[in-house]
Amino acid sequence: MPHVLKMKDGKLLTPFGIRDLLDAVQDYTGEELRREIESYIDTNVEDIGDYEKEYDRMEQDNERLADHQRSVLCDIRDEVDALDTLLQDTRLNRRRMQGAVRIIQQMINREL
C-alpha cells in the first residue's frame, strides 16, 4: 500500500514505486539530480525489483497483522459485552463473570 507524502510546497505525492520517487525528484530538483540518484542506485542496488518485492511483502505482513489485531479486539469487545450483560442481570452469577474475565485475560496475555 503506497504512502502519501507531503511535499515541501504542500502538494501531496503518492509514489507506487521507485520510479515515481525519481519522477518527483526530477520535478522538484531537476534532471541532473535524478541521474545522480539513478546512477547511485544502479551502482549500489543490484535489483530494484527485489526491494520492491520485499516492500510489498512487508506491506502484506502489516495488513495481516492489522487484520489480526482487529479480530482480537473484536473478540475482546464481544467478551466485554457478554460480561456487561451479566453485570446488568438482576442476579449476579459470579462464576460466569469470572469465566468471562478469564477469557478476556487469556486473549490479552496471548497477544502480549
Secondary structure by P-SEA (a helix, b strand, c coil): cbbbbbccccbbbbbccaaaaaaaaaacccaaaaaaaaaaaaaccccaaaaaaaaaaaaaaaaaaaaaaaaaaaaaaaaaaaaaaaaacccccaaaaaaaaaaaaaaaaaac
